[in-house]
């Protein structure tokens, strides 16, 4: 009668085979752990930095005259082909994003407006609406004028934007077909409120209130 111990070469071969399989499994797991974050970043890129106004605003910005009498007229302030607005948007996204993905560009524009625009109320006696370039230069606005700036920047890089109105407040929603579903509401839109300084991209404090939308 023979025992396994009588064949040490066989035992060594089994051990070697086991360790090879174990090392293969470990190597496979390491590759998976490295690949998943890479593709997660690639599919959902974020800005590497948000530039300051001094870095992106032209020193000779000309602010056009504003003539609005109702909310419908806000659309006249949002012109995707406005050269100065286009220059500002392009400067922001080129400095903020390493990729050409629109999701990164949209995040950069949102964070730029959120971080570089102070909320200031309108006069008690009147509704004052600034041109988006005036908001960009003054770095201050009420909710509506800041939303107009954000919508104008989005439209200038080819992102569909709408103004959203709720009682005593206004913000923006955008349509990005390739955006991660964690940003998208059931209606297919991403909501952005620049006045919420603690809100991340797609976070809106007043999302459950009845809204009025204005296509721009």
C-alpha positions in Angstrom: 0.0 0.0 0.0 1.2 3.4 -0.9 0.5 6.8 0.7 0.3 10.3 -0.8 3.4 11.2 1.2 5.3 8.5 -0.7 5.1 10.9 -3.8 6.4 14.3 -2.7 6.7 15.4 -6.3 3.0 15.0 -6.7 2.3 17.1 -3.6 4.6 19.8 -4.8 2.9 19.9 -8.2 -0.6 20.3 -6.5 0.7 23.1 -4.3 2.2 24.9 -7.3 -1.0 24.5 -9.3 -3.0 25.9 -6.3 -0.8 28.9 -5.9 -0.9 29.6 -9.6 -4.7 29.6 -9.5 -4.7 31.8 -6.4 -2.3 34.3 -7.9 -4.3 34.4 -11.1 -7.5 35.2 -9.1 -5.7 37.9 -7.1 -4.2 39.4 -10.2 -7.7 39.4 -11.9 -9.2 41.1 -8.9 -6.5 43.8 -8.9 -7.1 44.4 -12.6 -10.8 44.8 -12.0 -10.2 47.2 -9.1 -8.0 49.3 -11.3 -10.2 49.3 -14.4 -13.6 50.1 -12.7 -12.4 53.5 -11.3 -10.8 54.3 -14.6 -14.0 53.8 -16.6 -16.1 55.4 -13.8 -14.0 58.6 -14.2 -14.0 58.3 -17.9 -17.8 58.0 -18.1 -18.5 60.6 -15.4 -15.6 63.1 -15.5 -15.5 66.0 -13.1 -13.7 69.3 -13.4 -10.1 69.2 -12.2 -10.3 72.9 -11.2 -12.8 75.8 -11.3 -11.1 78.9 -12.7 -11.5 82.3 -11.1 -13.3 85.2 -12.9 -9.9 86.9 -13.4 -8.7 83.9 -15.4 -11.7 83.7 -17.8 -13.3 87.1 -18.1 -12.2 89.4 -20.9 -11.0 92.8 -19.6 -12.9 94.6 -22.3 -16.3 92.9 -21.9 -19.1 95.0 -23.4 -22.5 94.6 -21.6 -25.4 94.9 -24.0 -28.5 96.9 -23.1 -31.4 94.9 -21.5 -35.0 95.5 -22.4 -37.4 93.0 -20.8 -40.9 93.4 -19.6 -41.9 89.8 -18.8 -40.5 86.3 -18.2 -41.0 85.4 -21.9 -38.5 88.2 -22.7 -35.8 86.4 -20.7 -35.2 84.3 -23.8 -33.8 87.4 -25.6 -31.0 87.5 -23.0 -29.9 83.9 -23.8 -28.2 83.7 -27.2 -26.0 80.7 -27.8 -24.1 82.5 -30.5 -23.4 85.6 -28.3 -19.5 85.9 -28.8 -18.7 87.2 -25.4 -20.8 84.6 -23.6 -19.3 81.8 -25.8 -15.8 83.1 -25.0 -16.5 82.9 -21.3 -18.0 79.4 -21.4 -15.2 78.1 -23.6 -12.6 79.6 -21.3 -14.2 78.0 -18.2 -14.5 74.5 -19.6 -11.1 74.5 -21.3 -9.4 75.3 -18.0 -11.6 73.1 -15.9 -11.8 69.9 -17.9 -9.2 67.6 -19.3 -11.8 65.7 -21.5 -14.2 66.9 -24.1 -17.2 65.3 -22.4 -20.2 67.6 -22.0 -20.9 66.3 -18.6 -17.6 67.7 -17.3 -18.3 70.9 -19.2 -21.8 71.2 -17.6 -20.4 70.6 -14.1 -17.7 73.2 -14.7 -20.2 75.9 -15.7 -22.5 75.1 -12.8 -19.7 75.2 -10.2 -18.3 78.4 -11.8 -21.6 80.3 -11.4 -22.3 78.8 -8.0 -18.9 79.6 -6.6 -18.3 83.0 -8.3 -21.8 84.7 -8.0 -23.1 86.2 -4.8 -26.8 86.2 -4.2 -28.2 89.8 -4.0 -31.9 90.6 -3.9 -33.6 93.0 -6.3 -34.9 96.4 -5.2 -38.2 96.1 -3.2 -40.0 98.3 -5.7 -39.0 96.6 -9.0 -37.8 93.4 -10.7 -34.4 94.1 -12.0 -33.0 91.6 -14.6 -29.4 91.8 -15.6 -27.8 90.7 -18.9 -25.8 87.5 -18.3 -22.5 89.3 -19.0 -23.4 91.9 -16.4 -23.9 89.1 -13.8 -20.5 87.6 -14.9 -18.7 90.9 -14.5 -20.4 92.1 -11.2 -20.3 88.5 -9.8 -23.6 89.2 -8.1 -27.3 88.6 -9.0 -30.7 87.5 -7.8 -31.8 84.0 -8.5 -33.4 84.8 -11.9 -30.4 86.7 -13.3 -28.0 84.1 -12.1 -30.1 81.4 -13.7 -30.1 83.3 -16.9 -26.3 83.4 -16.9 -26.1 79.7 -16.2 -28.6 78.9 -18.9 -26.8 81.2 -21.4 -23.4 79.5 -20.7 -25.0 76.0 -21.1 -26.7 76.9 -24.3 -23.4 78.3 -25.7 -21.7 74.9 -25.5 -24.7 73.0 -26.9 -26.4 71.9 -23.7 -30.2 72.3 -23.9 -31.3 74.5 -20.9 -34.6 75.7 -19.5 -35.4 78.3 -16.8 -37.4 76.8 -13.9 -39.7 79.0 -11.9 -41.3 78.2 -8.5 -42.9 80.7 -6.1 -40.3 83.4 -5.2 -37.4 81.5 -6.8 -35.8 80.5 -10.1 -33.2 78.0 -11.2 -32.2 75.9 -14.3 -32.6 72.5 -15.7 -30.5 70.9 -18.5 -30.8 67.9 -20.8 -27.7 65.7 -21.1 -28.5 62.3 -22.8 -25.1 60.8 -21.8 -25.2 61.8 -18.2 -25.1 59.3 -15.4 -28.6 58.3 -14.2 -27.8 59.4 -10.7 -28.0 63.0 -11.9 -31.2 62.7 -13.9 -34.7 63.2 -12.5 -37.6 60.9 -13.6 -38.6 63.6 -16.2 -35.2 63.2 -17.9 -33.8 66.5 -16.8 -30.9 67.6 -14.5 -31.8 70.4 -12.1 -29.3 73.0 -11.0 -29.7 75.7 -8.4 -26.7 78.0 -8.3 -28.0 79.8 -5.2 -27.5 76.7 -3.1 -23.9 77.0 -2.2 -23.7 73.6 -0.6 -25.5 71.8 -3.4 -23.5 69.5 -5.7 -24.2 69.1 -9.4 -27.9 68.0 -9.8 -28.8 68.7 -6.2 -31.8 71.0 -5.8 -33.4 71.8 -2.4 -36.8 72.7 -3.9 -37.3 69.9 -6.4 -40.7 68.8 -5.1 -42.5 72.1 -5.6 -44.8 72.7 -8.7 -42.7 74.4 -11.4 -43.1 76.5 -14.5 -40.6 76.0 -17.3 -39.3 78.5 -19.9 -37.6 77.0 -23.0 -34.7 79.2 -24.0 
